[in-house]
Amino acid sequence: MPALSRGDRRDGSRLPATSGNYFARLDGTCCAITASGRDKGRLGVADILLVDLGGQVRGEGQPSAETQLHTSLYRWSDDIGAMRHTHSPADTVLGMLATGQPALILEGYELLRTFAGVATHEASLCVPDFHNTQDFAALAAQVIARLDQPF
């Protein structure tokens, strides 16, 4: 078996290049985001950008194309502290299961108990599905509109 290089993960959680990004709220006006196109398993200081909640980079670097979507969520709720956005094979296939459906229903999974208010694996969780688009302003508006509805 070959040795693992720095950043390689056997659990599938590694995010190479454009397969996802990380966001972390720093305060009420700014968040940190991984730079576009960087392997998330090999990040250095230069790979983390500061972005205001309007999506403008403070300094130099190219943020993720999805920055507008994520910053809209931070503006929507002060309770959101961090996000992981992924296009992993498993997440992509899971999303494909909901294609054409308004939501994917997860039931019977022990991991559901990690969500606030869920005390048993016998619960079900509705995960809304949104059509893939490069119009992130429109997608952000759709997501916020859905979040403003009761679940």
C-alpha positions in Angstrom: 0.0 0.0 0.0 1.5 3.4 -0.9 2.2 5.9 1.9 -0.3 8.7 2.3 1.0 12.1 1.3 0.2 15.2 3.5 -3.5 16.0 3.1 -4.6 12.6 1.7 -7.4 11.1 3.6 -8.8 7.5 3.3 -12.2 8.6 4.7 -13.1 10.7 1.6 -13.3 14.0 3.5 -10.5 15.6 1.5 -11.6 18.4 -0.8 -9.2 18.8 -3.8 -9.2 22.0 -5.9 -12.8 23.1 -6.8 -14.6 20.2 -5.0 -15.7 22.5 -2.1 -14.7 25.1 0.4 -14.7 26.1 4.0 -16.1 29.3 5.6 -15.8 30.5 9.1 -17.5 33.6 10.6 -14.9 35.8 12.4 -17.2 38.5 13.7 -20.4 40.4 12.6 -18.7 41.9 9.5 -16.1 39.4 8.2 -15.5 35.7 7.5 -12.6 33.5 6.4 -12.9 31.5 3.3 -10.6 29.1 1.4 -9.3 30.5 -1.8 -10.7 29.2 -5.0 -9.0 26.2 -6.6 -6.9 25.1 -3.6 -6.7 21.6 -2.3 -8.3 21.8 1.1 -6.0 19.1 2.5 -2.9 21.2 1.7 -4.0 24.7 2.9 -1.5 27.3 4.1 -2.0 30.8 5.4 -2.0 32.3 1.9 -4.9 30.0 1.0 -7.3 31.7 3.5 -9.0 34.9 2.5 -10.9 37.5 4.5 -14.3 38.4 3.0 -16.8 40.9 4.3 -20.4 39.8 4.6 -21.2 41.5 1.3 -18.8 39.1 -0.4 -15.9 41.5 -1.0 -12.4 40.2 -0.5 -10.3 42.2 2.1 -6.9 41.9 0.5 -5.8 39.8 -2.4 -7.0 36.5 -3.8 -9.9 34.8 -5.6 -12.7 33.5 -3.3 -15.0 30.7 -4.2 -17.7 31.3 -6.8 -20.2 30.4 -4.1 -19.1 33.2 -1.8 -22.3 35.2 -2.3 -24.4 32.2 -1.3 -22.4 31.7 1.9 -22.3 35.3 2.9 -26.0 35.6 2.4 -26.5 32.8 4.9 -24.3 34.7 7.5 -26.4 37.8 6.9 -29.6 35.7 7.3 -28.6 34.3 10.7 -26.0 35.3 13.4 -26.2 31.7 14.7 -24.3 30.4 11.7 -20.6 30.1 12.7 -19.1 27.9 10.0 -19.9 26.1 6.8 -18.4 23.3 4.7 -19.5 23.2 1.1 -18.6 20.0 -0.7 -18.9 18.4 -4.1 -17.6 15.1 -3.0 -18.7 12.0 -4.9 -20.9 10.8 -2.0 -22.5 14.2 -1.6 -23.1 14.5 -5.3 -24.7 11.1 -5.6 -26.9 11.9 -2.5 -28.0 15.1 -4.2 -28.8 13.2 -7.4 -31.3 11.1 -5.4 -33.4 14.2 -4.9 -33.3 15.3 -8.5 -36.8 16.4 -9.5 -38.0 16.3 -5.9 -38.4 19.3 -3.6 -36.4 17.6 -0.9 -34.5 14.5 0.2 -35.9 12.8 3.3 -33.4 11.2 5.6 -34.8 8.7 8.0 -33.5 6.1 10.5 -29.9 7.3 10.6 -28.2 7.5 14.0 -26.4 10.7 12.8 -29.7 12.6 12.7 -29.3 13.0 16.5 -26.6 15.5 15.9 -29.2 18.0 14.8 -30.8 20.4 17.3 -34.1 19.0 18.7 -33.6 15.4 17.3 -33.3 12.9 20.1 -33.6 9.6 18.3 -32.6 7.9 15.1 -36.3 7.2 14.4 -36.7 10.9 13.3 -36.8 12.1 9.7 -35.1 15.2 8.4 -36.1 17.1 5.3 -33.2 18.4 3.2 -34.4 20.8 0.6 -33.0 20.3 -2.9 -32.1 23.3 -5.1 -31.4 23.1 -8.9 -27.6 23.4 -9.6 -26.9 26.8 -11.1 -24.0 29.2 -11.6 -26.4 32.1 -10.8 -25.4 32.3 -7.1 -27.4 35.4 -6.5 -30.6 33.6 -7.6 -29.6 30.5 -5.7 -29.0 32.5 -2.5 -32.4 34.1 -2.8 -34.1 30.7 -3.2 -32.2 29.2 -0.2 -33.1 32.2 2.0 -36.7 32.1 0.9 -36.9 28.4 1.8 -35.2 29.0 5.2 -37.8 31.7 5.9 -40.6 29.0 5.6 -41.5 26.7 8.4 -39.9 23.2 8.2 
